[in-house]
Amino acid sequence: GRPLIEFDVLIVGGGGAGMRAAMEAAKTGGISIGLLSKTSPLRSTTGCTGGGMNAFLPENQTGDSLEQYASDTIAGSGFLADWDAVRFFVEQSADAIAEMDGYGVPFFRSPDGLIAQRKGGGASFPRVCLTHGHSIAHSMYEQLLRCHVTELSGHCLLELVVIDGTVNGVISYDSKTGEVVPIAAKAVVIATGGYSRIYWSRTTTPFGSTGDGIAACLNAGIAFKDPEFVQFHPTALAETGILISEGARSEGGRLFNGLGERFMARYAPEKMELATRDLVSFAIEKEISEGRGCGQGLQAHVMLDLRHLGEKIIRERLAQVYQTAVKFAGVDPLTEMIPIRPASHFVMGGIDVVDYRTCATSVNGVFAAGECASVSIHGANRLGGNALTELLVFGKAAGNSAAHYAQAHQLPDQEAVSKAAVRWHFQDSDKNTQHSYQQLVNIRSRIAAVMWNKAGIIRNETGMTEALAELKELQENYDSVMVRPSGRKGDLEFIHYVEIGNMLAVAQAVVMAALLRRESRGGHCRTDFPELDDQFAKHSLVSRTNGVMSVEYRALNQFQLSGGR
């Protein structure tokens, strides 16, 4: 293995939250900072997002207010978001936009030069500042290059080393060299993104969204908050999960089932295809589950028809939808219908943050931000436009807290970190076999099928009880597979092995929490408990002790706010 590396602050995850945390930590001079990421920061989920970011900009004088923004966010969350965290978030939103504007992120402008805003779903006023995540990722990366930050890309997080409730560092795997790397750190920020890949091809997120940071935190004794809340987007390409923008429906796209019926008339006769995301997703899945879809199994889908809109609208106003359909589905929307199906798009649950101002967790020196963290501003359902703002607001808070924490503490026990790394070294006799890889791919496909069919958009007691039993069996299969770091350069097989283990842990937590939540709220829809139930206005916390998971609850807004820093 490699000799130990040391940092004062180590950030795990190179997306928007991770880069923002690194830039903020770098403002505190005299500390060493490492940024560890599985892919290049420009390949993160942040770089794939479209739409824009929400903020309350007083200069636009739309009649909006901080109170109104907060109450829309709370209402959108199914009343499960934490009010004080939301308040903190909306107060910081304008600063986040101003920072990005200063970094050169191109925002759409109104004729008088102000940042233009448009109304997003669930918003009482125009709040979305239109730009692309691609621009945000690139502009932030340029800024990051000015800071003294050591980049470790191509590294997969294996373990958080925690001793007596305090972090000592992490163990990572360097895919470029095939080596296990021990890294000692005073403070660690986890910003590893979401876990939508538990639905494998039924997601709009990149392949790296396997819940690595959440799984490492679970193993280190940090709870996983509200894992059952997953947001689904109604229209993604049936085969790949690539997103077809909401624009296709707002311009007048129509949905048809396998019998040629415009089925939204059954579910939302007034709004039809323009009903809310959750309702359209539910309708599509119900059509498919009752045998009115096209195709079989995970390939089943419905059709999106744009042909009646005419060439001008399709090519000009839906140019991206047109290109996506042609390139990735081999379909020409001018003459053919597009095969679509809902896909997992965002996760509201994440690492339990116990202080929204610092992004601290229950382990000393571990902070979390971005999609992998639950500060709980999204609760049971996220409003469109809040994700990018969240990355910036809480990435900044986490980077700042981690830097201050590192200044106040000594480097921990390095020997403990080196010892932990030894557990990840294996003998030559533990050779990987072709059989192991086949088994892994099989396990991965089964996780996706079980999660989609029994703990996806449509959920009930019977399905989820079966799902839990199947996941436990898959866990046993996984535990019998031997895939080891080969020491070869570019060995991604071992990373895939680690990711599948992480996906299994996360999937089990999702199903356990969803089974116990006997109500429907936000992204969690149960056919056997279709109503909201006030006794469930509380957070689920899933913990893992000696490999066994359990669920407990915490009342809303109960933060353990650390007095001063």
LOKE-908308 format. One line per field, with one value per residue (C-alpha): x, y, z. Coordinates in steps of 0.05 Angstrom, whole numbers, plus 5000, padded with zeros to 4 digits. Each point is the difference from the previous one (the first is absolute). Example, Ala and Ser with C-alpha at 12.3 -4.5 7.8 and 13.67 -1.06 7.14 Angstrom:
<recs>
u: [5246	5027]
v: [4910	5069]
w: [5156	4987]
</recs>
This chain:
<recs>
u: [5000	5018	5032	4952	4978	4981	4952	4970	4935	4980	4939	4970	4961	5018	4931	4969	4998	5070	5032	4963	5024	5072	4998	4972	5050	5057	4981	5027	5074	5053	4961	5010	4939	4987	4943	4987	4952	4980	4999	5023	4962	4974	4966	4958	4924	5003	5027	4940	4945	4957	4948	5034	5002	4949	5013	4963	5031	4973	5023	4951	4941	4952	4961	5035	5029	5045	4938	4963	5060	5007	4927	4998	5060	4967	4934	5036	5037	4935	5011	5060	5055	5031	4975	5063	5045	4955	5002	5077	5000	4954	5038	5065	4970	5013	5074	5008	4974	5044	5062	4985	4987	5068	5033	4973	4941	4956	4930	4943	4989	4939	5005	5023	5059	4974	5001	4935	4956	4944	4948	5016	4955	4971	5023	4954	5048	5054	5063	5037	5064	5009	5068	5030	5035	5053	5018	5000	5046	5049	5001	5011	5055	5036	4996	5023	5064	5019	4996	5053	4962	5030	4956	4995	4954	4985	4996	4943	4983	5005	4994	4996	5048	4965	5029	4962	4951	5053	5022	5074	4998	4976	5022	4994	5015	5039	4975	5058	5052	4957	5023	4965	5017	4997	4986	5004	4958	4976	4934	4963	4944	4956	4970	4992	4931	4938	4982	4952	5041	4966	4948	5058	4975	4937	5036	5020	5064	5072	5027	5038	4936	5006	4994	5074	5004	4934	5022	5068	4964	4951	5059	5033	4939	4967	4925	4967	4942	4935	5027	4930	4990	5021	4977	4981	4998	4942	5036	5067	5020	4974	5065	5054	4964	5027	4955	4949	4987	4935	4999	4974	4935	4994	5004	4942	5029	4949	5007	4971	4997	5009	4926	5008	4960	5018	4998	5011	4925	4989	5046	4998	4944	5011	5075	5014	5075	5013	4982	5055	5061	4979	4930	5024	5053	4948	4952	5053	5021	4928	4986	5061	4986	4928	5026	4985	5073	5045	5055	5016	5034	5049	4995	4925	4981	4948	5006	5010	4972	5026	4983	4938	5043	5032	5072	5010	4983	5037	5064	5001	4968	5014	5068	5031	4942	5006	5075	4994	4946	5039	5068	4981	4935	5009	4931	4982	4947	4976	4973	5002	4978	5054	5000	5003	4993	5010	5069	5029	5025	5020	5002	4975	5030	5073	5053	4969	5025	4989	5017	4978	5045	5064	4977	5028	4981	4999	5074	5050	5036	4952	4957	4952	4970	4964	4954	5033	4982	4932	5002	4926	4980	4966	4963	4957	5005	5048	4977	5033	5056	5018	5053	5054	4989	5005	5068	5028	4969	5017	5065	5025	4976	5033	5067	5002	4984	5049	5056	4985	4995	5068	5033	4976	5022	5064	5012	4969	5032	5032	5017	4926	4989	5057	4974	4930	5030	5031	4930	4991	5064	4991	5043	5014	4960	4937	5002	4940	4963	4958	4945	5002	4989	4941	4970	5010	4965	4943	4995	4999	4944	4959	5008	4973	4941	4980	5006	4963	4943	4990	5028	4997	4943	4945	5011	4960	5012	5000	5049	5048	5000	5019	5052	5033	5004	5031	5051	5021	5011	5039	5042	5018	5018	5043	5036	5022	5030	5074	5024	5066	5043	5044	5056	4990	4994	4930	4967	4928	4972	5018	4966	4938	5002	5003	4944	4953	5013	4982	4938	4977	5008	4963	4944	4987	4995	4952	4953	5003	4981	4947	4967	4993	4973	4927	4977	5011	5040	5041	5041	4975	4934	4967	4939	4981	5007	4982	4989	5047	5002	5021	5031	5054	5020	5069	5067	5020	5071	5031	5062	5046	5031	5043	4970	4928	4955	4946	4953	4983	4967	5015	4952	5005	5045	5039	5069	5059	5027	5071	5004	5061	5050]
v: [5000	5073	5040	5042	5068	5056	5059	5049	4998	4945	5009	4937	5014	5048	5026	5067	4991	4971	5054	5055	4970	4996	5073	5023	4960	5029	5070	4979	5006	4953	4934	4943	4979	4938	4989	4926	4981	4937	5037	5068	5057	5020	4932	5007	5000	5076	5005	4961	5043	5048	5049	5048	5019	5032	5063	5059	5061	5064	5044	4965	5027	4945	5005	4938	4996	4955	4978	4980	4962	4963	4982	4976	4955	4973	4987	4967	4955	4968	5039	4956	5051	5034	5071	5032	4964	5025	5071	4998	4973	5053	5056	4977	4989	5069	4997	4933	5030	5062	4955	4960	5064	5024	4936	5011	4952	5024	5015	5022	5075	5045	5061	5045	4954	4966	4924	4975	4953	4955	4962	4928	4944	5014	5073	5060	5048	4996	4974	4957	5034	4965	4969	4930	4958	4990	5074	4998	4939	5031	5069	4970	4955	5060	5034	4937	5000	5066	4969	4958	4934	4932	4962	4925	4978	4928	4983	4959	5008	4934	5018	5057	4986	5020	4986	5018	5044	5042	4994	4982	4998	4956	4940	5009	4959	5032	4971	5031	4958	4944	5015	5009	5068	5020	5075	5032	5063	5044	5017	4964	5029	4947	5027	4937	5012	4957	4926	4997	4945	4950	5001	4990	5016	5035	5064	5066	5004	4981	4930	5023	5015	4937	5029	4990	5056	4979	4927	5020	5044	4944	4954	5055	5007	5061	4994	5002	5049	4993	4949	4982	5066	4994	5048	4971	5038	4978	5003	4966	4958	4929	4965	5045	5044	5063	5059	5028	5070	5024	5048	4944	4998	5074	5013	4952	4929	4944	4933	4936	4929	4935	5001	5069	5034	5069	4971	5064	5012	4946	5031	5076	5017	5075	5007	4937	4995	5064	4968	4998	4955	4950	4992	4991	4950	4961	4999	4973	4945	4981	4993	4955	4958	4988	4975	5061	5019	4982	4949	4952	5002	5057	5016	5016	5072	5049	5049	5075	5032	5068	4991	5045	5059	5007	5007	5073	4990	4933	5026	5068	4994	4926	4996	4962	4950	4990	4986	4954	4958	4994	4986	4955	4967	4999	5032	5062	5039	5034	4934	4950	4997	4997	4940	5027	4977	5034	4998	5015	5072	5024	4974	5041	4953	5000	5003	5027	5072	5020	5074	5035	5061	4959	4936	4959	4927	4959	4981	5054	5028	4971	5050	4986	5043	4993	4944	4948	5041	5011	5069	4991	5059	4954	4955	4951	5036	5050	5061	5007	5052	4988	4947	5044	5055	4948	4976	5070	5022	4937	4984	5068	4989	4930	5025	5058	4955	4947	5051	5030	4930	4981	5063	4983	4927	4959	4948	4936	4932	4984	4930	4984	5022	4958	4940	5009	4999	4931	4970	5018	4963	4929	4940	4977	4938	5044	5007	5029	4952	5011	4965	5055	5055	4963	4992	5075	5021	4953	5029	5070	4984	4967	5060	5045	4955	4989	5074	5024	4949	4998	5064	5049	5047	4951	4971	4955	4954	4935	5024	5033	4939	4957	5052	4998	4924	5002	5053	4959	4940	5044	5024	4928	4988	5062	4981	4935	5035	5013	5060	5030	5060	4970	5052	5010	5070	5020	4942	5024	4931	5008	5068	4968	4947	5053	5040	4940	4988	5073	4995	4939	5036	5062	4959	4962	5066	5029	4940	4994	5073	4998	4938	5033	5066	4981	5062	5035	5065	5034	4950	4941	4974	4939	4969	4967	5066	5055	5055	5047	4980	5052	4949	4990	5074	4979	4979	4927	4984	4935	4977	4941	4966	4937	4992	5003	5057	5031	5059	5053	5069	5072	5057	5056	5060	4966	5023	4991	5069	5006	5067	5036	4964]
w: [5000	4997	5056	5041	4972	5049	4993	5050	4961	4951	4956	4970	4936	4944	4980	5016	5075	5004	4957	5039	5066	4975	4976	5067	5041	4958	5024	5068	4985	5026	4996	4951	4960	4959	4951	4987	4945	4961	4933	4977	5035	4930	4994	5063	5004	5009	4929	4972	5030	4959	5021	5048	5073	5046	5040	5030	4966	5033	4942	4953	5040	4979	5065	5026	5071	5041	5040	4936	4972	5066	5005	4927	5015	5063	4965	4942	5049	5023	5066	5017	4990	5061	5004	5030	4949	4943	5029	5002	4928	4969	5036	4967	4931	4970	5021	4965	4935	5008	5010	4937	4961	5023	4978	4930	4999	4942	5025	4955	5008	4996	4953	5059	5013	5063	5007	4969	5042	4980	5040	5019	5025	5069	5000	5014	4964	4946	5035	4950	4975	4933	4986	4991	5052	4946	5005	5076	5002	4950	5032	5069	4975	4971	5068	5035	4958	5033	5070	5032	4997	4985	4951	5006	4943	4983	5074	5029	5075	5036	5073	5050	5057	5064	5070	5064	4963	4963	4928	4988	4924	4942	4960	4924	4939	4944	4934	4962	5037	5028	5072	5066	5029	5074	5010	5069	5009	5057	4966	4944	4958	4965	4935	4959	4969	4999	4994	4941	4967	5046	4944	4950	4929	5028	5021	4968	5043	4981	5013	5062	5040	5043	5070	5018	5051	5034	5005	5029	5052	5017	5014	5042	5044	4968	4987	4931	5004	4960	4950	4975	4964	4927	4946	4933	4934	4955	4933	4987	4940	5012	4987	5031	5050	4965	5019	4952	5027	5031	4940	4955	5040	5013	4924	4991	4995	5010	5034	4970	5027	4961	4980	4970	5056	5026	5070	5042	4991	5052	5052	4989	4951	5007	5000	4959	4985	5040	5067	5053	4990	5053	4971	4928	5023	5040	4940	4953	5048	5014	4925	4992	5062	4976	4933	4957	4987	4940	5009	5057	5069	5013	4926	5006	4983	4972	4942	4998	4937	4975	4926	5002	5024	4932	4978	5020	5074	5005	4968	5033	5068	5013	4966	5058	5004	4925	5003	5060	4966	4935	5032	5058	4979	4924	4993	4958	5041	4936	4973	5059	5073	5054	5047	5071	5072	5068	5031	5068	4996	5070	5071	5059	5052	5021	5054	5064	5009	5073	4993	4936	5013	5000	4963	5058	5010	5064	4990	5020	4938	4949	4960	4942	4944	4934	4977	5045	5062	5032	5031	4989	4958	4950	5049	4960	4934	4968	4961	4932	5003	5073	4988	4969	5051	5056	4975	5004	5066	5039	4962	5023	5072	5003	4972	5049	5060	4979	4994	5069	5030	4969	5028	5071	5000	4994	4946	5026	5010	4933	5019	5008	4928	4973	5040	4971	4930	5013	5004	4926	4978	4978	4983	4929	5016	5001	4924	4965	4956	4938	5040	5052	4948	4970	5070	5014	4936	5017	5070	4972	4950	5055	5048	4944	4983	5073	5017	4938	5003	5076	5029	4943	4982	5022	5070	5047	5059	4960	4948	5048	5047	4940	4980	5068	4999	4930	5019	5061	4954	4951	5059	5016	4927	5000	5064	4967	4939	5002	4959	5023	4980	4945	5005	4925	4971	4981	5037	5004	5017	5073	5002	4970	5054	5055	4967	4997	5075	5013	4957	5039	5067	4974	4967	5065	5039	4948	5005	5076	5010	4945	5030	5068	4972	4993	4963	4933	5003	4946	4959	5043	4972	5031	4967	5067	5039	4949	5052	5037	5074	5052	5046	4947	4999	5024	4971	4990	5022	4977	5038	4990	5061	4990	4931	5024	4979	5043	4992	5052	4995	5017	5007	4948	5014	5056	4984	5047	4984	5023	5038	4973	4957]
</recs>
